[in-house]
Amino acid sequence: MHLIQQKILNLAQNNNLADLTLRKIGELINEPGSPQKIKYHLNQLISNGLLLISADGQEIKKIKHGVDKNSKIVSLPIRGSANCGQALLFADDYIEGYLKISLNLLSSNLVNKIKDLFVLKAVGNSMNRATVDGKNIEDGDFVIVDKNVDHPQSGEYVVSAIEGAANIKKFYFDHKNHQIMLLAESNQDFPPIYIHEKDYSDYLVCGRVVGVMKKPDELSLMRDVSAQDILNDLGSISKEEVDYYKNL
């Protein structure tokens, strides 16, 4: 995130930005003399879902992590990406945006700990055989993480930081050999990461994977739309013919 955007977000914490001119915002964040620059970064924050502008334009406020009681929509902070293969992508403390989820899509135990949840976007397919609530983790999926987990249990999926990079792996404590193994579960051959039990304090567990929000299957959606177009062109036909054309 750009430094100016971070400054604007900090200002929005306790101020309604709609009450301030672009020039005044610039002055308050020590970026005077360029209102067009402030306008650009303000629009970027709104476009990325970090700031919310009311329908009447009278309020511009910072999106808050939590539940909107009126819409029953949960806003979970997206804190970057995690590479499911080699740990190549650097973890980032900045919030890139918010993933909005209907309450009914979360289990009751997750709803009760909203403040402990954040989201990462999975990059890579080394966990495509991992199963979390019946869903695998594929490239482009959003992974929901419970940060309030310091000591995961063997068999749980975790997000960890190694050499400053975030990765998603299956956690396994090998007591016999006094080591921790971080395993990839994939149709490809990814070697485990090994950590000696004495080095456990140096190994940072960022949280436990508790949910997966699948990316849209765009190809399937396109096929469904095309099939519907064909049916519309054909007009009134029997159920058998409908089933036939849908399965083409």
Protein Blocks (a to p, Z undefined) as FASTA:
>chain_A
ZZklmmmmmmmmmpcfklpcfklmmmmnopghilklmmmmmmmmmmnopaccdfkopacc
dddedddfklopacdddebjadfbbcfbccdfbdfbdcdddfklpcfklmmmmmmpccdd
dedjklmmbceehiacdehiacdddfkbfbdcehiacdddeehiacdddddddfknopac
dddddfbdcddddddfklmmmpccfbdcfbdcddddfklmmmmmmmmmmmmmnopadfkl
mmmmmmZZ
